[in-house]
Amino acid sequence: MDKEKLDQCKHILSKSFLFESLDADEIERLLAYTRRKKVKKKDIIFSKGDSGGQLYAILSGKVRINTLSMEGKEITLRIIEEGDFFGEIAMFDHETRSASAIMHETGELLIIEQANFKKFLEHTPKTSFTLIMALCSRLRHTTELLEDTLFLSLPVRLAKKVMDLSDKHGQPKDGGIFINLKLSQTELGHCVNSSRESINKLLREWSHAGIIDFQKGYMTVNNYSMLEDIEADEGEM
């Protein structure tokens, strides 16, 4: 691995929530257990039900974490990007993957095998507590998504998702917020457990109201406060 790639890996690890408490020597030791892999857009990294033997970090690109509803509909749990980790649950409980991971944009992953990571934890036990916190965060997120689907109307669910995308992927543009993440209407539907047709109808209504613009898979939020009002008013505009 050349110096530039090595420095990138060190930066990703040292700035991550999981490993930010490690010193330089510990980062070096962890890095010795990793390997890199280039992955193309739409490639399946792992599927729900697969055996889980790796922890992944995103060096570049974006990854979509999916599962299926009781009715068999695809649901996007989250979209993660450079610096984020995934795949930790099955690696620790020795069970199968609880969700699927699909490359949303072409990029590169840093991979740590289960056996190697356990060796690392034996010498660096302080990382275990951080991992427990990360797992709790994942559980809270999944619980919130389930509650939203059960108890909130579609306009409220979509408003929450658009605000979340704005906060995570937004860039200021012409007085609004450009969401630098390409999502089709079908993919947006997967994020809020709804059909493409329902998403299309709602986006057209919001576009006419001046709340958002949606062009070729990219969204610009023109009025963030109106999205907050939709969420507060349980979807009544």
N, C-alpha and C positions, 0 to 999 in steps of 0.2 A: 504494500500500500504506500503510495507516494506521500510526501509531507503534507501537501494541500488537503488530500482526502483524510489523512490522519488527523490533522488539525480540525477539520470539519466534524469528524466523529467525536473528538474530545469536546468540542464546543456543544454539540447536541447533548451529550451525556451530562456534562457539567451544568448545563442550564435547565435540564429537565427537572420536573417535580420529584421524580423518583430518586435521582442521584445528585441533586444540587448540594447535599451535605457532605459529599465525598471530597477528600483532598486530592491533589494532583497524582500522588502515587497510587491511590485507590482507583482513580479513573484509568490510569495506565494499566493496572491489573485487570480491571473489568474489560477494557478494550482488547486485551489479549484473548478473551474468550469469544469475541464477536467475528462475524463475517458480513460482507455486503452482498446485496443482490439487486439487480435492476429488474423492474417489473413494468409491463406495459399497461396502458389504460384498458380497463374491463377485465384484466386477468384476475382470476380467483386466487387469493392468497391462501385461504382455507374456507371450508364450508361448515355450517352447523352440523354437528355430529362427528366431525373428524377428531382424531386423537390430537391432543394438544401438547406439543413438546418444544415450542419455541416462544420466546418473547421478542416482539418487534418494536423497532423505533423507526420513524419516518425521517429519512435524510433529505428527501425531496419528493414533490408530488403530494397527492391527497388520497386518503383511503376512506371508503364508505363501510360502516359496520351495519349489517342487516340481520333481521330475523323474520319469522313468519308469524302472523296473527293466528288466533284460533280458527279463523275462516280460511286460512291459507294465503292471505294477502301479504305481500312483502312490505316490511316496515323498516325504514332507515332509523336506526337508533342514534347515530351521530356521524358526522363527517369530520375527520381529523387530518391534521397537516404536519408540516415539518416540525420536528421536536417532540411530537406526541408519541406515546407508547400504547401498544395494544397487545392482546393475546395472553395477558397475565393470569386470568382466572383458571383456565384449563391446565396451565403449566403447574399450578400449585395444588389443585385438588385431584389431579390424575384422572379427571373425568373428560368427556368429549367436549368439543367446542360448543359454547352456548349461543353463538351467533356466527354469521359468515362475515368475511372481510374481502372486499373487492377493491381493486385499484381504480380510483375515480379519475386520477390523472397520472400519466406516465411518470415514473420516478424511481427512487432507489430506497431500499430498506436496509437497516442494520439488524442482524438477527443474532440472538443469544440462545443457544441450545439449553434445554432444561437441566441436563446433568452438569454442564459447565456453570450455569447460574447458581445452582445449589452449592457448588464448590466455593463460588465467590461469596455467597451469603454466610457460609461457615466461618469465613475469615473477616467478614464485615457485617456483623449482626445488626448494626444500627439501621441498615437499609430495610430490614424486615418490617419495622414499625411504619416506615413511609409507605411500604407496599400495602400494609393493612389499611392505611388511610386512603390510598388510591382505590382499593377494592370497595371500601365503604362509599366513596364518591360515585363509583360506577353503579352500585346498588341504588343509591339515592336517585341518580339520574333515571334509571330504568323504572323505578317506582313512580317518579313524577310523570314520566311518559305514559305509563299505564293509567294513572289517575286522570291525566289530561284527556286521554282517549275515551275514558268511561264517563267523565262528568262535564267536559267542556264542549261547546258547540264548535263547528268547523271554523267559523271566522275567528274565534278566540284562539284556537289551536294554531291556525295559520299566522295570525298576528304575532303570537309568541315566538313561532319559528322564524319568521322574517326578522324580528327584533334580535333574536339570538344570532342569526346569520350576519346581521348588520354589526353586532358587537364583536363577532369573531373574525369576520372577513371584510368588514366595511372600510371604504376609503372615501374621504371627502371629495365631492365632485359637484360643481355648479350649484352649491347651496344644499345639496342632498347627500345621500350616502350610497356610493356604488358598491354593491356586493360582488367582490372579485372571486366568485365561485359559480361556475356554469352548472345550472340545474334545469332539466326539462320539467314541464308541468307534471309529467308522470312521476319523476323523481321527487318533486315537491309533495305530490300526493303520498308517496311512500313515507315521507318525513312526518306526515300528520295523519296517516291511516285514512286516506280518502282517495277518490277516483280522479283521474285526469280531467274528466268532464266537470266535476264540481270545482276543482281548482281553477280551471279555465274561466268558469262563470264568475268566480269570486275575484280573480285577478282583473278581469275586464271591468267589473264594478269599481274596484279600487283604482284602476287606471283612470276611469272617467271621473272619479272623485278627486283626482290629483294626489292620491296617497303614494302610488308607486308607478314606475314605468317598467315594463318587462319586454325585452327585445332579445331574440336569438339566444335564450337561455340565461341571460344576465338581467339582474334586477337592480333598479335604483330606487331607493326610498326617498321620496320628496317631502314627506310629512311624518316624521317619526312619532310626534305627539298624538297624531290621529290613530296610529297603531296602539299606542298606550291607552287611548280612550276606548278602542274596541275591546281590548283585554279587560279594562276596568268595568265596562258596561255589559260584559258577557255577550259581546258580538252584536249589540244593537247600535247601529250607526244613526 
